[in-house]
Amino acid sequence: MAIETTVRKWGSSVGVVLPKELVEAQGLKENQKVLIEVVKEANLMHLFGTLKTGMSGQEFKDMVRKGWKP
């Protein structure tokens, strides 16, 4: 079961809060060990305009438009 939650400051550490629905669905109890897989959301905004295609913007647009009918 995948969930989305936010990492929050907790003293000098950080932690996440597991939703009640997940806790109940998985039958989790206090002090029980769990395995958590961390996957960060990708932020692709910094890539905009940095990828080199070897062609001009106009050439790229022309390539994309090939075969398209208005």
C-alpha positions, 0 to 999 in steps of 0.5 A: 500500500503506497501513501503520500505523507510529508516529512516533518521536523521532530526535535533534532530529527525528522519523521513522518506520520502514518495515516490512521487508515494505513495503521488499521489496514496493516494492523500496526502496533506501537513499537512494531518494526516496519520497513519503509521505502523512500521515493522522493517526488521528482522535480523536473523544473530545473531541467527545462531548457537544459537538455541538448537535442542537437537541433534548433527549437524550430527544427524540433517543432517541425519534427513534432508537427510532421504528419499532424493535420490542422 
